[in-house]
Amino acid sequence: MAHRSVPCPATAVATQTGAIFSVLAAGAVSAHMNGVAAVAARREGYASQVLSHQLQDAVSAAHDWADYAKRLIVENERLKAENSRLKEVAAQRRGVIERMRQVAA
């Protein structure tokens, strides 16, 4: 074959087409990677939001339990005082009964 003095037009078209496709492929890969990163960021944001709500619920439940425990402490103290009062009344009545028995005997 003889060397051509004019470049082959098919080679120029093939080179340009290859360059265009490689730029398009690089853009597609870049767009895909950006999409994957956006999905990952969205998932992370959603997971963070779920954890935040769970934390708020846990804190709220802890406050509710603390309030309940405080009410129980107050009620327990009230019952202790009532128990002491009833013990005193019972001791007085026992004393009255004992005195009545001694008088009757």
PyMOL commands that set and color helices and strands:
alter all, ss='L'
color gray80, all
select helices_A, chain A and resi 9-104
alter helices_A, ss='H'
color red, helices_A
deselect
rebuild
show_as cartoon
